[in-house]
Amino acid sequence: MIIILQLFVIFCFVIVIIALFREKTDFLTYSLLAMLAAATATFIFSPTTITIEEFILSIDWPVIFFLVSVFTIVAILEEQLIFQEIASRITRKFHTNTRRFFWVICLISTLSAAFIEDISVAVIFIPMIIITSEKMKINPTPILLGMTICINLAATLTPFGSAQNILIASRFTLSTAWFFASLSIYFIITTLLTLSLLDYFILKKHMKEIWIPHCTDYDEPLETEHIEEHELIILEESINPKVFYRNLGALFFFFIMLIIIPNIIFVGLLGMLLFVFFNPRRSESGKRKPDISYYFKKVDFKLPFFFISLFVLVFCFEKVGIIAIIESFVVEIAPSDLFLLCILILILSSVLSAFLDNVPVTVLFIPVIQVLIGSGFSSVPLLIAFILGINLGGNFLPQGSAADMMTLDLSTRYCVEGMSYKKLLKVGGIFAALHIVLGIAYLAVIIFIFF
């Protein structure tokens, strides 16, 4: 019976993976269905007694509340056009110098992706890059490649740079200061090297060509067609400077709190309320009042509910003995040498995250990392290898990163013919391999010096 139960729980997890791959399928529906099926089967047929309270407590609620808080803050900032204003100011200031525009827009978008969702960065910056490139008559492909490839690097810098980082930071109690201390050198070196190579081998080649978008379905200029209404607004006028600087100040204060206060649920809720009070809504009576309910309507709750389903599925894995089997297997095959083990974790997690969604891969790897740490291996290099692998694998295949797919989609929409799937697969794959090699070198230096 226990073997049948284990196979059924694994089947439920596979259903979640398949749903994530099917773009036209609502993955959340199947995730919740798989969670309910696995939880019901585990509750009824598990050899040990399980209570409903155990299922509820298996959910990492601080992570869920932090996600909701961060998504609400991002919704507020997007409502106030803060990120769009930053992108707009960059394009206005540097649009006369191609190389400077390339470096500034790539660096700012990369740093932005360290603090907000990568797909949001893509949606904000890509139209700006293409529209400005058309005005400058330069090919936007090198700039789009620089932004897209470096976005995945940005996720390594902070515990909230990606959904998988939030999970890892919560489970292993890793602070923002830990991420900065452990990964900032790798992030700086790899980002600068990536942009330098793109500058030399790709941007330089396109510098002298005159680029004009060629589309067969329209003849109007790009500025008046294929642009969302809010994008036209930020191209034509700036937001209120007081609102802009007030929110920038609040954002800076929020980052400082994340660095000095280890409790993410407290910082998340406090930061969310701070932005709500800084950005009151005008009521029907004409008075401006804080209105968190309004912003909750703009928050996408799919990811928090998806996390809940994964937490429960992993709890089912644990109760039916699947986690114990995985742990025993890992302990048996794990190299005794710390450096070789880190290489194995880095490569395996990056390859899996190239083909599968990062979050399920993270959830499955966390117990493995915990077992390895518990068996006597040093936690710092293992966690660095894990974080690098799970975040860098998205560049191997475009479908491994939501930001990559968004870049391709918007490039097609704006008629950037040079930014094709084949181009991104080739260039992104080369740089993904480079980033992995640099990650191995970085781990070698850390282990040699400190361990």
WOTARA-V37591 format. One record per residue. N is the residue number from 1. PHI is phi in whole degrees, 0 to 359 (NA if undefined). NEAR is the number of other C-alpha atoms within 8 Angstrom. Layout:
N:PHI:NEAR + N:PHI:NEAR
This chain:
1:NA:5 + 2:295:9 + 3:293:6 + 4:298:7 + 5:296:13 + 6:298:12 + 7:296:8 + 8:293:9 + 9:295:12 + 10:298:9 + 11:301:8 + 12:298:12 + 13:293:10 + 14:297:8 + 15:301:11 + 16:297:12 + 17:298:11 + 18:297:8 + 19:298:13 + 20:293:10 + 21:280:7 + 22:270:8 + 23:298:7 + 24:274:4 + 25:260:7 + 26:284:8 + 27:298:10 + 28:293:9 + 29:302:7 + 30:287:11 + 31:295:14 + 32:293:11 + 33:296:8 + 34:296:13 + 35:300:13 + 36:297:8 + 37:295:9 + 38:294:13 + 39:295:12 + 40:296:8 + 41:297:10 + 42:294:12 + 43:297:10 + 44:276:6 + 45:254:9 + 46:297:13 + 47:294:6 + 48:254:5 + 49:286:6 + 50:235:7 + 51:259:7 + 52:298:6 + 53:299:6 + 54:294:8 + 55:297:11 + 56:294:7 + 57:286:7 + 58:289:9 + 59:280:9 + 60:280:9 + 61:295:6 + 62:304:9 + 63:296:12 + 64:297:11 + 65:293:11 + 66:294:12 + 67:300:9 + 68:299:11 + 69:296:12 + 70:295:10 + 71:297:10 + 72:292:13 + 73:298:11 + 74:297:9 + 75:298:11 + 76:295:12 + 77:295:11 + 78:289:10 + 79:299:7 + 80:273:9 + 81:61:10 + 82:291:12 + 83:295:9 + 84:296:11 + 85:293:11 + 86:299:8 + 87:298:12 + 88:295:11 + 89:294:8 + 90:297:12 + 91:295:13 + 92:292:7 + 93:279:7 + 94:244:11 + 95:287:12 + 96:267:7 + 97:233:7 + 98:300:10 + 99:294:8 + 100:294:8 + 101:298:13 + 102:302:10 + 103:292:9 + 104:293:10 + 105:293:14 + 106:290:12 + 107:293:9 + 108:293:8 + 109:294:12 + 110:294:13 + 111:296:9 + 112:297:9 + 113:290:14 + 114:283:16 + 115:235:9 + 116:232:12 + 117:302:10 + 118:300:12 + 119:292:9 + 120:293:8 + 121:298:12 + 122:298:12 + 123:296:9 + 124:283:11 + 125:271:11 + 126:300:11 + 127:301:11 + 128:297:11 + 129:297:13 + 130:290:10 + 131:295:10 + 132:294:10 + 133:297:12 + 134:295:14 + 135:295:7 + 136:278:8 + 137:60:9 + 138:245:14 + 139:287:13 + 140:282:11 + 141:304:9 + 142:299:12 + 143:290:12 + 144:296:12 + 145:296:11 + 146:299:13 + 147:296:13 + 148:294:12 + 149:291:11 + 150:282:12 + 151:301:14 + 152:293:13 + 153:293:14 + 154:299:14 + 155:295:14 + 156:280:16 + 157:274:13 + 158:227:13 + 159:287:14 + 160:243:11 + 161:286:16 + 162:204:12 + 163:298:8 + 164:293:11 + 165:294:14 + 166:299:12 + 167:297:11 + 168:296:14 + 169:298:11 + 170:292:10 + 171:290:7 + 172:253:6 + 173:55:7 + 174:258:10 + 175:270:11 + 176:299:11 + 177:298:8 + 178:297:8 + 179:298:14 + 180:300:10 + 181:293:8 + 182:270:8 + 183:232:11 + 184:295:10 + 185:295:8 + 186:299:9 + 187:300:12 + 188:296:8 + 189:297:8 + 190:291:11 + 191:296:10 + 192:295:8 + 193:294:8 + 194:299:11 + 195:293:10 + 196:295:8 + 197:292:9 + 198:295:11 + 199:299:11 + 200:286:9 + 201:266:8 + 202:242:10 + 203:298:12 + 204:302:8 + 205:291:8 + 206:261:10 + 207:298:9 + 208:265:5 + 209:276:7 + 210:264:7 + 211:255:8 + 212:228:8 + 213:296:9 + 214:246:6 + 215:230:7 + 216:273:5 + 217:257:4 + 218:204:5 + 219:241:6 + 220:284:6 + 221:299:6 + 222:297:10 + 223:294:8 + 224:254:7 + 225:216:7 + 226:63:8 + 227:233:10 + 228:292:6 + 229:299:6 + 230:293:6 + 231:289:9 + 232:296:10 + 233:297:8 + 234:285:13 + 235:282:8 + 236:266:6 + 237:212:6 + 238:266:8 + 239:280:10 + 240:300:6 + 241:302:7 + 242:297:6 + 243:296:9 + 244:298:11 + 245:287:8 + 246:296:9 + 247:287:12 + 248:297:9 + 249:296:8 + 250:295:10 + 251:293:8 + 252:297:8 + 253:297:8 + 254:296:10 + 255:295:8 + 256:297:8 + 257:298:9 + 258:296:12 + 259:283:10 + 260:265:7 + 261:246:8 + 262:284:8 + 263:278:6 + 264:290:11 + 265:291:10 + 266:293:7 + 267:295:12 + 268:299:12 + 269:293:11 + 270:295:8 + 271:297:11 + 272:300:12 + 273:295:9 + 274:300:9 + 275:291:12 + 276:296:12 + 277:286:9 + 278:283:9 + 279:231:8 + 280:293:10 + 281:259:8 + 282:278:9 + 283:276:8 + 284:297:5 + 285:283:5 + 286:99:6 + 287:276:7 + 288:266:8 + 289:224:9 + 290:297:10 + 291:218:9 + 292:291:8 + 293:297:6 + 294:298:7 + 295:287:11 + 296:299:8 + 297:292:6 + 298:264:8 + 299:277:10 + 300:273:6 + 301:271:7 + 302:297:7 + 303:294:7 + 304:303:10 + 305:291:10 + 306:295:11 + 307:298:9 + 308:301:11 + 309:296:12 + 310:291:12 + 311:301:12 + 312:292:13 + 313:297:13 + 314:294:10 + 315:299:10 + 316:296:12 + 317:304:13 + 318:294:10 + 319:289:10 + 320:267:12 + 321:95:9 + 322:291:10 + 323:299:9 + 324:298:8 + 325:295:8 + 326:298:9 + 327:297:11 + 328:297:8 + 329:295:8 + 330:295:9 + 331:299:9 + 332:289:6 + 333:267:6 + 334:294:7 + 335:296:7 + 336:284:6 + 337:278:6 + 338:298:9 + 339:295:9 + 340:296:9 + 341:295:12 + 342:297:13 + 343:297:10 + 344:299:8 + 345:296:12 + 346:298:15 + 347:290:10 + 348:296:9 + 349:291:14 + 350:290:15 + 351:294:11 + 352:295:10 + 353:287:16 + 354:285:15 + 355:258:9 + 356:244:11 + 357:294:11 + 358:297:11 + 359:295:8 + 360:300:10 + 361:298:13 + 362:298:12 + 363:299:12 + 364:286:9 + 365:281:9 + 366:304:10 + 367:299:10 + 368:296:11 + 369:298:10 + 370:298:8 + 371:295:10 + 372:297:10 + 373:294:11 + 374:295:7 + 375:276:6 + 376:117:6 + 377:285:9 + 378:294:8 + 379:285:7 + 380:298:6 + 381:295:11 + 382:296:14 + 383:291:9 + 384:298:11 + 385:299:14 + 386:296:12 + 387:295:11 + 388:297:13 + 389:297:17 + 390:289:15 + 391:263:15 + 392:273:13 + 393:295:16 + 394:298:15 + 395:277:17 + 396:295:14 + 397:232:13 + 398:305:14 + 399:288:10 + 400:280:16 + 401:222:11 + 402:297:10 + 403:294:11 + 404:298:12 + 405:294:10 + 406:294:11 + 407:299:12 + 408:295:11 + 409:295:8 + 410:289:10 + 411:295:12 + 412:295:10 + 413:296:8 + 414:264:10 + 415:65:9 + 416:270:11 + 417:294:9 + 418:287:6 + 419:265:12 + 420:256:9 + 421:300:8 + 422:298:6 + 423:296:9 + 424:292:12 + 425:298:12 + 426:291:8 + 427:291:9 + 428:298:14 + 429:295:12 + 430:298:9 + 431:287:11 + 432:298:13 + 433:297:9 + 434:299:8 + 435:296:10 + 436:293:13 + 437:298:8 + 438:296:9 + 439:296:11 + 440:296:10 + 441:297:8 + 442:297:9 + 443:296:13 + 444:299:9 + 445:294:8 + 446:299:10 + 447:294:10 + 448:293:7 + 449:279:6 + 450:255:5 + 451:230:5
